[in-house]
C-alpha cells in the first residue's frame, strides 16, 4: 500500500507493479519487513477485548499523555534530566553451542542511565555472584552516579530529575527515597523522581538496550566481563557508553542505615492512595518530601512519616551491603563446570572461583 499509494503517486508512476510481482522482487532482493517487539499494555489490551470499560481506559490514556508531556517539558528545561531502567537478563556464557540450551547460565544485570541533554549513556554491569536485584543495589548505583557524575557539574539553579518506570522493588520504594532525600540534604541539591504510566514506560535509555542487543547478535560471551567490551563498542556517536563493572564491594546498606522516611505511601487508610499511585516525588533541601498523584497537579506535602530525629550521613559512613561475594546454587555451578568445555581454558578460572552452595 505504501508503494502503490504513496511512492508511485509521488513519483507519478503509472505502470504500478501487481502485488504478486512486488512480493517476488522483494524476495529476490532478500528483503524483509522488520516487526519490532513491543510489550502491550494490559489495560489497552483489556479495553480492546472489551474486558475494561471506556471510563477506566480513557483515564489510563490521559495519564499516559500527561506523563509524556511532562517528560517533554523537562527535556526542554535547563535541568539535568535522566531516564533509567534495567535491561532484560543477560547470560554468561553465551554462544551457539547446543549444550548451552540445556544448562543454566550465570545471570548478568545491566542497569542503564541516559542523560537526555548530553545523550551520554551509562551502563552498570554485575552478575548474580556479586549482587542481587534489590532496592539497596539500585539505590547504590543511583546514589553514587549522582554523587560522582552529576552533582559536581550542576549549576546553581539546576535540579536533577529522574524518570523511570514504576517498579516498586527498583525505583518506587522507601529505600530509594531515603537515599535520595539524604543526598538532597547533604549536598543541597534539588532532586525529583517521576514515573511513567504502567504499560507505556518507553524511555530513552531503552535505546541503549536495543543497541547493545543488536551488537550481541552472533557474539560469543565467555565471561561476564566480555559484556563490558561489548557495551563500550555498541555505540560510537556521539560517544561510546560509559561502562562500570561492579562487584559486591560497590553496594551499600541504605535500608538499615538511613531511616529518614518510614513510608512513602501518600495515604494511611483503606481506600487511600498507595505507593503505586505516586507519579512524582520531590526531595527538598530542608528534609521534607512532596508528592504528586498526577503530573498535572501541584506537589503536596507527604503525610507525616518523616523521622522525628533525622540523621543525615555521608556515603563513606554507609556500611557495605555484602561482606563477601554471593553463593550461586550448586546446580548452576555444576552446569557451569560442564559448560567450561565449550570455551578456552583461559576462562575456566573465573567459573572455578565462583562461590556456591
N, C-alpha and C positions, 0 to 999 in steps of 0.2 A: 504493500500500500504506500509506503514512503517512496519507493522507487517510482511507482506509477503516478501517484497523485501529487507528489512534491518535486522529486528530482526531474522527472520528464517534463512536467508542466513548466518549471522554471527554465529548463533548457530548451523549451519549445520543440521537444522531440515528439514526432507524430507516430513513428514506427515503434510502438511500445511492445516489448517482449511479452509473450504469454507467461503465465506463472510457471508452467512446466519448463520452458526454456530457461527462465530465470533461475529456477532451482538447479537445473543441470549445470549451468555455467557457474553458479555459486559453489556447487560441489566440486566441479573440475578445478576451481581455483583454491580448493582446500580451505574454504572459509566456513565459519560457523558463527551463530549469534550467541553472545555471552548472556547468560541469565544470572545476575548477581544473587547470591544467597542472602536472604533478609528474613530475620525472625519477625513473625507477625504479632501484632498486639492482641492479647486475648480479649480485650474489650471490643476492639474493632471487629474481630472475627465473630465474637458473640453477637454483635449487632447485625452483622451480615447474615448470620444463621438464625436471626430472629429470637435469640435467647436473652438479649438485653434490650430494654426499652429505649426509645429515642431520647428521652429526657436525660438518662444517665450517659448515653453516648454523646449527646450534644455538650454536656458539661465536661466530659473527658476531652473532647476535641478543643473546647475553649481553653482548658488548662494547658493542653499541648501547645496551642498557638501563643498563649501568654508566656510560657517558658521560652519558646524560641524567640519571641520578640524581645524578651528580657536579655537573652544572651546576645542578640544582635546589637542591642543598645549598649551593652557593656563592652562589646568588641570595638565600638566606635568611641568609647570613652578614653580618658587618659590613664585609667587604672591598669594594673597588671592582672590580666585575666588568663586563667589556666583551665584546661579540661584534663581529667584524669580517669583512668579505668584500668582494669586488669585484663590482659589478653587471655584468650582461651588457652587451655592447658597445652604446654609443650612437653615433649618426651625425649628422654635420652636413655639408650642410644636410638637413632633413627636411620634407617636405610631400607633398601628394597629386599633385604634378605628375608626369606619366608619364615624363618624361625622367630623373627620379631613379632609376628602377628599372634603367636600363641604364648607369649611370655609377657609378664607385667614389666613395665619400664619405670625408670626414675622420673618423677613429675618435676617439671621446671616451670616456675612462675615468672611472668614479666609484667610488672606494674609500670604503666606509661603515663607521662605528664607532658602536655603540649602547651607551649606558650602561644597564645593567639596573635600577639603583636609581632614578635620576632620570628615566629614559625619554628622555633627550636623545639626539638623533641628529646625527651629524657626517658631512658629505659633503666629499670631497676630489676635485675635478674637474680634469682636464688632458686635452689632446688629444695625438695622436701626434707633432705637431711640437714639443712641449715636453718629452716624456718617454716612456720605454718602460715595459714591464711586466717589470721585473726586480727582484731581491732588494734592490738598493740603493734603488730608488724606494719600495718598500713599507716598508723599514726607515726611510727618511727621514720618511715620513708618521707611522708609529707612534712613532718616537723624539721627533719634535717635538710631536706631540699629547700624549704623556705628560709631556713636559718643561714645556709651557706650560699645559695644561688640567687635568692630574690631580695631579701631584706637589705643586704649591703648595697644594692643598686637602686633602691627605691628613692623617689623624690619626696619632698616633704608633704605634698598634697595628694600622693598616690595611696591607694589601698589595694589589697590583694583580694581577688575574687576567684573562688574555686568552684568549677562546675563538675558535676558527676551524676551518675545515676543514683537511685535511692536505696541501693543495697545497704541494709541495716548493719550487717556484720562488717562491711567495708568502709562506709562513709558516714552513715547517719546513726551515730551511737554516742553514748556519753564519754567513752574513752577518747575518741577523736575530738569531741567538743572540749573536753578538759585540756587536751594537748594544745589545741588552737587558742583557747582562752588564755592559758598560761603563756603561750608565745606572744599573743597580742599585748598582754600586760607587761611582760618582762622586756619586750623590745619596743613598746609603744607604737604598735603597728595596727592599723585597721584591717581586719580580716573578715571576709564573708564567705559562707558556703551557700551554694544554690543548687537545687536539684531539679532535673527534668522530669516530665511526666512519664510514669511507667508505661513501657511499650513503645515509647518514642524517644529513646535516650541516645540518639545518634550524636556523637561527639567528634570533634576534630582529631582527637587522639586515636579514634578508630582507624584513621587513615594510616597511622603508624603500624597498626596490627596487620592491615591488608598488605602494606608494602613489605613487611617482614615475612608474611606468609607467602607472597609471590617469590621472594628471594629464597624461601625454604624449599620450594618445589624441586625435586630431584637432588637435593643436597643430602650428604651423609653427615650425621651428627654422632660423634663417638662419645663425647663427654659434655656436660652442661656448659662448660666454658666455651665450647665451639659456638654457642649462640651469641657470645659477646662479639666475636669477629663478624658473624653474620649480620647482627643488628647494626654494627658500625658501618658496614658496607651496603646496607639495604637502601640508603638514600645518600645522594651526593649534593643535591641542590635543595635549598640554599646552602646547607652544610650537613655533614653526617650527624646522625643521632649521638647524643651523649649517653654512654652506656656505663653503668656501675654494676659490678658483680659483687653480690652481698654474701656474707657468711653469718653465722649465728651471733657473732660479737656485735653486729650492726644494730640489732633490735633492742629496744628499751622497754622497761616495765612501766608504762604510763598508768595503767589501770590501778595499780596498788599505791603508787607514789603521789599522783596528782588527783585530788578529790575536791575540785572546786565546785562541780555541779553534781548533784545526786541523780538527776534525771533531766532529760531534755524533752520529756513529754509535755506538750502545752496544756493538757487537761489533767484532771485528777479523778473525776467521777465517771461512772459507766455512761457511755454515750458521748463523752467529751472527745475532742481531737486527740489522736495518738501520734507517736513518732512518725509513722508513715504518712501522716497528713502534712508534715513540715515541707515547705518549699524553699525556705531560706532561713539561715541562722547568721546573726551578726554578733561578733565578739568585740566588745567595746574596751577602750583603753583603761577604763575605771573598774573593770572586772565584772560588769553586768552583761547580760545576754538578751538579745531581742530575736524575734522570730516572725515569720510570715506563713500563712496557710495558703495564700495565693500571691503570685508575683505582682499582681496589680494593687495589692493592699499596702498600707503603711506598716512599718515594723512596730511590733508590740513587745512590751516587757514580758520575758519569760516568767511564768508564775514562780513564786519564791521557792526555789530549790537550790539556791546557792549556799555554799558552806558559810556558817556564821563566823568562822575563823580561817579565812583563806590563806594558804601558804603557797607562794609562787617560787619556783625553783629554776635553776639553770640546767641546761642539758647535761652537763658533766655530773650533776648530782643525782640524775635519774639512774637507778640500777639497771643492769643488763637483764634482759628477759630470759636468756638462756645461759647456763653456766658452761655448757658444752654442746657439741653438735647433737642432733636428734637421732634416735634409732629408727630405722625403717623396719618393716615387717620381715620376718625370716623368710617367708615365701618369696617375697620380692627380691631379697638378697640372693636366694638360691637361683632365681630366674636370671638375675644379672650375672651371676657367676657362669651360668650356661651361655649367656649371650656374649661373654668375653671372647669366645672363639670366632665371632664374626668381625672382630676388629684387631688392629695391630697390637702387638704386645706392649707398646709404649703406653697404651691407655689402661692397661689392666690394673695398675697400682691404685688408680683413683677408685675403682669399684671395690678392690680388696680392702681399702681403708674405710669404707662406709660402715658406720656403727649400725648394728642390727640387733634384733631381739634374739 
